[in-house]
Amino acid sequence: MSQPERRLGHIAFLALAIVWTIPSLQYRYGSLLDPGPGFLPLNLGVVMAAISAWGLFGALRTPPSNGAAEVDGSEGETAPVMADRALIRKVTVTVLATLGFLILLRPIGYGPAMLGLLTTYFAIGGMAFFRALLWGAVGTVATWVLFEVLLGLPLPGDILDSIVGL
């Protein structure tokens, strides 16, 4: 991966961490022994921002190359390696999917928003759509059980709650 791509990735995830962290400030933080609904998102955002900032700092300290890496050919020749556009697309879709999750969380609720987010993440990773959808559903149910049932942390209500009246 080239230096500009590394820098772009770190900047994108730093921005994502900031966008992720800001909405978590409106929820009660609680304490380590009695975490509130804002506990995990705030801590996750801070850790994500710290890791991204550390990686960005390292990427900025590394001297830039001439913009194209050299790869030895079969006869000793060199050929430039072009920027990996698929990687840039994956980073962009990841950031947009996470922003979409944050925007849609309140209007449609946790279940549908998380299902869309996880399905997108699995599909970006190369999984077939229906398999990604299945694992997205499994992940959505697992995280709901973790937060709602085991930790007792309420998640934003689903659109199904208003339909069914739960």
Summary of the structure (lengths in Angstrom):
residues: 166
radius of gyration: 19.9
end to end distance: 49.1
largest distance: 70.8
contacts: 456
relative contact order: 0.12
helix: 67%
strand: 6%
